[in-house]
């Protein structure tokens, strides 16, 4: 009898093994998109929610293998009883937490204790549901990892999970020794493959940057960032150091197309009436004070057009005072349902702006000369040059001589760029005098400048604080 049982188990195990091997072999086929080619890696591959996609593919192609691994991960019989859902059913995949939030989340941990009672406590049931769904998602992740290791051990090219993990560890500064250990464990690709991935992705990003900048309908934004390379045990040979570098991004201009792109081809016209131009040819010259004066003359928002009604500005001020009283004073809380949204003056349409990060530059952006280097580097990355330059490549570069380039940055960067333009205004070529640069601080920095102007004009002077009609006194009343 025991011989027959042993033979039966051997036959069943062999049959199951062959079926599971067939499913693994099916997963290895390239049309299932589980091969990660390092030399042709793309940003899209790294941005996808790979865990959820791998889980769906593995469950569909190899259901028996998936069920076996999932059962082995939770093989304790008592745990199956405890994991039984209170409602008596297993939740559908769409009921489990979003994989976008669960990818590589917190794994493991202590199991919560739930008393077996029939009180029908809805709060306990809700807590159990959340824990149960989280545990199911974590089990799915581990199942994907185990099957991925089996696939990669059979076919080195079937390394979707390992490729993503290797790139992720390299990008977060994991030591190379740790990456090598993970590669030997089947959880990562080797270092040479990771370097090939980085090279491939950099080429793709470079192509995207040039494709966008070559339209001459894109702006640059840049700022400095600091990196501290700390050492746990500093020595004379190996000590901590500090690096100041510059990051930048390319921003496509919204609303600029073939019908109006000529407005950006105005470098020569703007320079002809620029006050910095030693020999201007167009009059009157550009004057910020005159422009602001005309803006105020044509402005209807700040003017009281009807003597019986408040101006648009006064209505906005009144709304803010109402909001302060209702939101910060208990005596006015009962008016909250009467506080509507402020009147819209000029609604800015919602638009998703696409941007492409540029390669960071090992340039300390703290002097005027360094800002010139940053701009030259950005234009080189974008493949735009002045056609009069010696290294202009007519085949790969685009002539930017007639166009203006919008540049965004903070207020200090604007001072440096303005200083460069003032010192090089006598140069003969548009490139050397930075004629093409139109600097636009961001909205946050405009607000900073306005706040600083209010401070210096109305609050900081002692005399301005003592006057009964001063802004300082009016704020004190509120």
C-alpha positions as semicolon CSV with decimal commas, in nm:
position;residue;x (nm);y (nm);z (nm)
1;X;0,000;0,000;0,000
2;X;0,276;0,243;0,090
3;X;0,455;0,156;-0,236
4;X;0,147;0,249;-0,438
5;X;0,102;0,574;-0,245
6;X;0,469;0,662;-0,296
7;X;0,439;0,584;-0,667
8;X;0,123;0,794;-0,691
9;X;0,287;1,090;-0,522
10;X;0,595;1,055;-0,745
11;X;0,378;1,048;-1,056
12;X;0,175;1,350;-0,942
13;X;0,490;1,545;-0,847
14;X;0,651;1,469;-1,183
15;X;0,339;1,572;-1,372
16;X;0,313;1,894;-1,173
17;X;0,683;1,968;-1,224
18;X;0,651;1,927;-1,602
19;X;0,347;2,151;-1,616
20;X;0,512;2,420;-1,406
21;X;0,827;2,405;-1,621
22;X;0,609;2,451;-1,930
23;X;0,454;2,761;-1,773
24;X;0,798;2,903;-1,689
25;X;0,911;2,832;-2,046
26;X;0,605;3,016;-2,174
27;X;0,685;3,318;-1,954
28;X;1,035;3,327;-2,101
29;X;0,904;3,403;-2,451
30;X;0,994;3,754;-2,561
31;X;0,642;3,854;-2,670
32;X;0,535;3,863;-2,304
33;X;0,759;4,174;-2,261
34;X;0,951;4,035;-1,965
35;X;1,292;4,083;-2,131
36;X;1,478;4,395;-2,020
37;X;1,737;4,502;-2,279
38;X;1,990;4,723;-2,106
39;X;2,136;4,872;-2,425
40;X;1,792;4,991;-2,536
41;X;1,640;5,081;-2,199
42;X;1,396;5,373;-2,202
43;X;1,252;5,609;-1,944
44;X;0,904;5,471;-2,012
45;X;1,014;5,124;-1,900
46;X;1,136;5,262;-1,568
47;X;0,829;5,478;-1,505
48;X;0,570;5,204;-1,549
49;X;0,401;5,038;-1,251
50;X;0,599;4,725;-1,319
51;X;0,487;4,519;-1,017
52;X;0,119;4,528;-1,113
53;X;0,195;4,453;-1,478
54;X;0,424;4,164;-1,388
55;X;0,160;4,022;-1,155
56;X;-0,111;4,037;-1,422
57;X;0,117;3,876;-1,683
58;X;0,234;3,597;-1,452
59;X;-0,117;3,517;-1,331
60;X;-0,246;3,503;-1,688
61;X;0,035;3,300;-1,843
62;X;0,130;3,076;-1,548
63;X;-0,175;3,043;-1,320
64;X;-0,066;2,710;-1,166
65;X;0,281;2,842;-1,084
66;X;0,131;3,158;-0,936
67;X;-0,111;2,965;-0,715
68;X;0,161;2,726;-0,597
69;X;0,405;3,002;-0,498
70;X;0,127;3,202;-0,329
71;X;0,026;2,895;-0,129
72;X;0,384;2,818;-0,027
73;X;0,430;3,176;0,091
74;X;0,138;3,123;0,330
75;X;0,152;2,749;0,399
76;X;0,044;2,747;0,765
77;X;-0,300;2,593;0,795
78;X;-0,406;2,803;1,095
79;X;-0,313;3,118;0,904
80;X;-0,553;3,026;0,626
81;X;-0,830;3,009;0,882
82;X;-0,730;3,343;1,033
83;X;-0,694;3,507;0,691
84;X;-1,051;3,412;0,599
85;X;-1,230;3,733;0,516
86;X;-1,501;3,826;0,772
87;X;-1,763;3,845;0,498
88;X;-1,674;3,492;0,387
89;X;-1,526;3,579;0,048
90;X;-1,194;3,666;-0,107
91;X;-1,174;4,024;-0,236
92;X;-1,149;4,079;-0,609
93;X;-0,824;4,222;-0,754
94;X;-0,986;4,560;-0,807
95;X;-1,064;4,576;-0,433
96;X;-0,699;4,548;-0,334
97;X;-0,493;4,864;-0,269
98;X;-0,361;5,043;-0,575
99;X;-0,031;4,904;-0,694
100;X;0,085;5,258;-0,757
101;X;0,085;5,306;-0,381
102;X;0,189;4,954;-0,280
103;X;0,492;4,911;-0,510
104;X;0,795;4,832;-0,296
105;X;0,611;4,951;0,011
106;X;0,654;4,830;0,365
107;X;0,686;4,453;0,369
108;X;0,666;4,211;0,659
109;X;0,599;4,320;1,014
110;X;0,397;4,178;1,298
111;X;0,055;4,036;1,233
112;X;-0,228;4,211;1,417
113;X;-0,430;4,013;1,667
114;X;-0,807;3,991;1,620
115;X;-1,029;3,831;1,878
116;X;-1,273;3,574;1,750
117;X;-1,604;3,722;1,861
118;X;-1,945;3,772;1,711
119;X;-2,009;4,121;1,840
120;X;-2,013;4,257;1,487
121;X;-1,781;4,544;1,566
122;X;-1,767;4,737;1,237
123;X;-1,456;4,929;1,345
124;X;-1,259;4,607;1,403
125;X;-1,384;4,469;1,073
126;X;-1,261;4,781;0,895
127;X;-0,917;4,754;1,051
128;X;-0,902;4,385;0,960
129;X;-1,004;4,462;0,601
130;X;-0,724;4,714;0,560
131;X;-0,467;4,476;0,708
132;X;-0,599;4,188;0,500
133;X;-0,582;4,380;0,172
134;X;-0,233;4,506;0,254
135;X;-0,116;4,153;0,337
136;X;-0,260;4,022;0,010
137;X;-0,079;4,292;-0,189
138;X;0,251;4,214;-0,012
139;X;0,205;3,844;-0,085
140;X;0,155;3,928;-0,454
141;X;0,478;4,126;-0,457
142;X;0,674;3,840;-0,305
143;X;0,521;3,598;-0,553
144;X;0,637;3,820;-0,839
145;X;0,989;3,830;-0,692
146;X;1,015;3,450;-0,654
147;X;0,886;3,377;-1,006
148;X;1,117;3,648;-1,148
149;X;1,417;3,480;-0,985
150;X;1,317;3,145;-1,140
151;X;1,280;3,305;-1,482
152;X;1,609;3,495;-1,463
153;X;1,792;3,183;-1,346
154;X;1,662;2,997;-1,653
155;X;1,714;3,278;-1,904
156;X;1,946;3,568;-1,817
157;X;1,765;3,795;-2,061
158;X;1,435;3,756;-1,877
159;X;1,531;4,013;-1,615
160;X;1,257;4,280;-1,606
161;X;1,240;4,295;-1,226
162;X;1,618;4,263;-1,183
163;X;1,686;4,543;-1,431
164;X;1,448;4,780;-1,257
165;X;1,587;4,691;-0,915
166;X;1,946;4,742;-1,029
167;X;1,873;5,085;-1,176
168;X;1,676;5,185;-0,866
169;X;1,958;5,084;-0,631
170;X;2,218;5,265;-0,838
171;X;2,010;5,583;-0,855
172;X;1,966;5,587;-0,476
173;X;2,337;5,550;-0,404
174;X;2,340;5,189;-0,283
175;X;2,704;5,070;-0,247
176;X;2,832;4,858;-0,534
177;X;2,913;4,572;-0,297
178;X;2,546;4,553;-0,200
179;X;2,442;4,554;-0,566
180;X;2,681;4,267;-0,635
181;X;2,531;4,068;-0,347
182;X;2,179;4,134;-0,477
183;X;2,288;4,028;-0,828
184;X;2,423;3,696;-0,694
185;X;2,090;3,647;-0,511
186;X;1,899;3,698;-0,838
187;X;1,743;4,028;-0,735
188;X;1,948;4,260;-0,956
189;X;2,152;4,271;-1,274
190;X;2,528;4,320;-1,260
191;X;2,698;4,658;-1,259
192;X;2,801;4,654;-1,626
193;X;2,438;4,604;-1,726
194;X;2,332;4,893;-1,503
195;X;2,591;5,119;-1,669
196;X;2,457;5,019;-2,011
197;X;2,108;5,112;-1,893
198;X;2,226;5,453;-1,774
199;X;2,403;5,518;-2,106
200;X;2,094;5,419;-2,306
201;X;1,861;5,638;-2,098
202;X;2,097;5,936;-2,119
203;X;2,097;5,907;-2,499
204;X;1,718;5,900;-2,503
205;X;1,693;6,205;-2,274
206;X;1,949;6,390;-2,488
207;X;1,740;6,323;-2,799
208;X;1,425;6,444;-2,623
209;X;1,597;6,765;-2,508
210;X;1,725;6,847;-2,858
211;X;1,393;6,762;-3,020
212;X;1,213;7,006;-2,789
213;X;1,474;7,285;-2,795
214;X;1,519;7,268;-3,173
215;X;1,167;7,405;-3,210
216;X;1,292;7,728;-3,045
217;X;0,958;7,730;-2,861
218;X;1,095;7,616;-2,528
219;X;1,227;7,788;-2,216
220;X;1,504;7,699;-1,973
221;X;1,483;7,709;-1,595
222;X;1,786;7,650;-1,376
223;X;1,895;7,678;-1,014
224;X;2,178;7,555;-0,794
225;X;2,169;7,260;-0,557
226;X;2,426;7,139;-0,306
227;X;2,549;6,789;-0,231
228;X;2,735;6,697;0,088
229;X;2,946;6,381;0,059
230;X;2,986;6,287;0,422
231;X;3,227;6,021;0,547
232;X;3,157;5,829;0,867
233;X;3,525;5,825;0,971
234;X;3,707;6,116;0,801
235;X;4,081;6,086;0,742
236;X;4,339;6,298;0,564
237;X;4,308;6,082;0,253
238;X;3,932;6,028;0,273
239;X;3,741;6,324;0,410
240;X;3,397;6,476;0,367
241;X;3,351;6,736;0,096
242;X;3,084;6,964;-0,040
243;X;2,985;7,014;-0,405
244;X;2,768;7,294;-0,544
245;X;2,619;7,213;-0,884
246;X;2,339;7,335;-1,110
247;X;2,025;7,159;-1,226
248;X;1,803;7,269;-1,514
249;X;1,494;7,170;-1,707
250;X;1,343;7,242;-2,048
251;X;0,984;7,372;-2,044
252;X;0,773;7,372;-2,359
253;X;0,589;7,702;-2,413
254;X;0,211;7,672;-2,396
255;X;0,008;7,854;-2,661
256;X;0,298;7,900;-2,904
257;X;0,243;7,735;-3,243
258;X;0,306;7,799;-3,611
259;X;0,054;8,083;-3,618
260;X;0,233;8,300;-3,362
261;X;0,585;8,161;-3,324
262;X;0,717;8,469;-3,505
263;X;0,685;8,665;-3,180
264;X;0,992;8,476;-3,056
265;X;1,190;8,578;-3,364
266;X;1,239;8,927;-3,228
267;X;1,593;8,932;-3,093
268;X;1,715;9,204;-3,331
269;X;1,405;9,421;-3,286
270;X;1,428;9,408;-2,906
271;X;1,798;9,489;-2,913
272;X;1,736;9,786;-3,143
273;X;1,529;9,955;-2,870
274;X;1,713;9,812;-2,569
275;X;1,848;10,078;-2,328
276;X;2,165;9,868;-2,298
277;X;2,232;9,909;-2,670
278;X;2,513;10,168;-2,721
279;X;2,373;10,249;-3,067
280;X;1,995;10,200;-3,064
281;X;1,810;10,234;-3,391
282;X;1,447;10,228;-3,272
283;X;1,283;10,492;-3,053
284;X;1,142;10,525;-2,797
285;X;1,367;10,294;-2,603
286;X;1,218;10,025;-2,382
287;X;1,150;10,168;-2,039
288;X;1,008;9,965;-1,753
289;X;0,877;10,273;-1,572
290;X;0,692;10,391;-1,883
291;X;0,549;10,043;-1,936
292;X;0,420;10,029;-1,579
293;X;0,273;10,380;-1,613
294;X;0,079;10,280;-1,924
295;X;-0,034;9,964;-1,749
296;X;-0,181;10,168;-1,464
297;X;-0,351;10,411;-1,703
298;X;-0,528;10,128;-1,887
299;X;-0,603;9,936;-1,568
300;X;-0,972;9,913;-1,476
301;X;-0,930;9,664;-1,192
302;X;-0,791;9,919;-0,945
303;X;-1,016;10,208;-1,053
304;X;-1,366;10,272;-0,922
305;X;-1,563;10,292;-1,245
306;X;-1,899;10,339;-1,069
307;X;-1,922;10,576;-0,770
308;X;-2,180;10,349;-0,603
309;X;-1,976;10,031;-0,638
310;X;-1,638;9,915;-0,517
311;X;-1,355;9,861;-0,759
312;X;-1,240;9,508;-0,838
313;X;-0,939;9,551;-0,611
314;X;-1,152;9,682;-0,323
315;X;-1,395;9,391;-0,358
316;X;-1,102;9,147;-0,340
317;X;-0,970;9,320;-0,028
318;X;-1,317;9,309;0,128
319;X;-1,348;8,936;0,055
320;X;-1,016;8,865;0,225
321;X;-1,125;9,063;0,533
322;X;-1,450;8,863;0,545
323;X;-1,251;8,540;0,513
324;X;-1,016;8,638;0,798
325;X;-1,305;8,725;1,030
326;X;-1,501;8,407;0,953
327;X;-1,210;8,165;0,957
328;X;-1,025;8,302;1,259
329;X;-1,296;8,445;1,483
330;X;-1,550;8,223;1,659
331;X;-1,807;8,502;1,668
332;X;-1,838;8,499;1,287
333;X;-1,838;8,123;1,226
334;X;-2,213;8,120;1,153
335;X;-2,150;8,328;0,837
336;X;-1,931;8,055;0,682
337;X;-2,206;7,932;0,448
338;X;-2,239;8,284;0,304
339;X;-1,870;8,319;0,216
340;X;-1,851;8,231;-0,154
341;X;-1,541;8,214;-0,367
342;X;-1,389;8,550;-0,467
343;X;-1,486;8,687;-0,804
344;X;-1,268;8,564;-1,088
345;X;-1,080;8,844;-1,265
346;X;-0,877;8,658;-1,524
347;X;-0,890;8,282;-1,497
348;X;-0,570;8,100;-1,592
349;X;-0,662;7,782;-1,782
350;X;-0,542;7,457;-1,630
351;X;-0,273;7,302;-1,845
352;X;-0,027;7,022;-1,788
353;X;0,318;7,151;-1,880
354;X;0,567;6,896;-2,005
355;X;0,926;6,942;-1,896
356;X;1,244;6,750;-1,968
357;X;1,519;6,750;-1,703
358;X;1,862;6,840;-1,837
359;X;2,187;6,682;-1,727
360;X;2,310;6,840;-1,406
361;X;2,617;7,060;-1,448
362;X;2,921;7,060;-1,224
363;X;2,916;7,440;-1,222
364;X;2,887;7,653;-0,910
365;X;2,629;7,912;-1,004
366;X;2,748;8,193;-0,779
367;X;2,927;8,433;-1,014
368;X;2,852;8,604;-1,342
369;X;3,108;8,398;-1,532
370;X;2,960;8,075;-1,400
371;X;2,613;8,180;-1,518
372;X;2,753;8,227;-1,867
373;X;2,894;7,874;-1,846
374;X;2,554;7,742;-1,738
375;X;2,377;7,906;-2,034
376;X;2,640;7,784;-2,280
377;X;2,607;7,431;-2,141
378;X;2,227;7,438;-2,168
379;X;2,237;7,560;-2,527
380;X;2,490;7,289;-2,606
381;X;2,260;7,024;-2,456
382;X;1,972;7,165;-2,659
383;X;2,174;7,174;-2,981
384;X;2,120;7,545;-3,054
385;X;2,404;7,783;-3,139
386;X;2,488;8,106;-3,314
387;X;2,568;8,024;-3,676
388;X;2,870;8,256;-3,657
389;X;3,040;8,026;-3,406
390;X;3,329;7,815;-3,529
391;X;3,190;7,492;-3,383
392;X;2,843;7,539;-3,536
393;X;2,731;7,209;-3,692
394;X;2,480;7,282;-3,968
395;X;2,368;6,919;-3,973
396;X;2,291;6,878;-3,602
397;X;2,262;7,233;-3,460
398;X;1,986;7,493;-3,506
399;X;2,062;7,862;-3,557
400;X;1,923;8,071;-3,271
401;X;2,052;8,412;-3,386
402;X;1,713;8,568;-3,464
403;X;1,523;8,420;-3,169
404;X;1,485;8,508;-2,803
405;X;1,521;8,238;-2,539
406;X;1,314;8,264;-2,221
407;X;1,515;8,182;-1,909
408;X;1,366;8,134;-1,562
409;X;1,545;8,153;-1,228
410;X;1,553;8,327;-0,892
411;X;1,612;8,698;-0,829
412;X;1,983;8,659;-0,763
413;X;2,028;8,474;-1,092
414;X;1,852;8,763;-1,266
415;X;2,099;9,008;-1,111
416;X;2,392;8,800;-1,237
417;X;2,250;8,771;-1,589
418;X;2,173;9,145;-1,599
419;X;2,528;9,215;-1,483
420;X;2,665;9,004;-1,767
421;X;2,449;9,183;-2,023
422;X;2,555;9,524;-1,890
423;X;2,924;9,438;-1,904
424;X;2,911;9,279;-2,251
425;X;2,678;9,519;-2,430
426;X;2,962;9,649;-2,647
427;X;3,029;9,307;-2,800
428;X;2,966;9,273;-3,174
429;X;2,777;8,941;-3,187
430;X;2,437;8,863;-3,032
431;X;2,588;8,553;-2,874
432;X;2,861;8,738;-2,686
433;X;2,631;9,010;-2,550
434;X;2,357;8,762;-2,448
435;X;2,115;8,951;-2,667
436;X;1,883;8,652;-2,699
437;X;1,822;8,604;-2,325
438;X;1,488;8,724;-2,187
439;X;1,495;8,655;-1,814
440;X;1,165;8,589;-1,636
441;X;1,163;8,519;-1,262
442;X;0,911;8,265;-1,142
443;X;0,583;8,368;-0,980
444;X;0,718;8,284;-0,635
445;X;1,012;8,521;-0,685
446;X;0,781;8,795;-0,815
447;X;0,584;8,761;-0,491
448;X;0,908;8,781;-0,293
449;X;1,003;9,102;-0,472
450;X;0,657;9,251;-0,409
451;X;0,670;9,156;-0,041
452;X;1,016;9,310;-0,011
453;X;0,893;9,630;-0,179
454;X;0,603;9,654;0,069
455;X;0,839;9,595;0,359
456;X;1,091;9,858;0,250
457;X;0,824;10,116;0,161
458;X;0,556;10,089;0,428
459;X;0,671;9,877;0,723
460;X;1,046;9,904;0,775
461;X;1,064;10,289;0,798
462;X;0,983;10,398;1,153
463;X;0,788;10,700;1,036
464;X;0,561;10,480;0,826
465;X;0,462;10,276;1,131
466;X;0,363;10,574;1,346
467;X;0,125;10,741;1,100
468;X;-0,243;10,668;1,174
469;X;-0,314;10,608;0,804
470;X;-0,017;10,383;0,744
471;X;-0,040;10,021;0,632
472;X;0,115;9,914;0,963
473;X;-0,167;10,076;1,162
474;X;-0,435;9,928;0,933
475;X;-0,289;9,578;0,980
476;X;-0,297;9,635;1,357
477;X;-0,670;9,702;1,340
478;X;-0,729;9,369;1,169
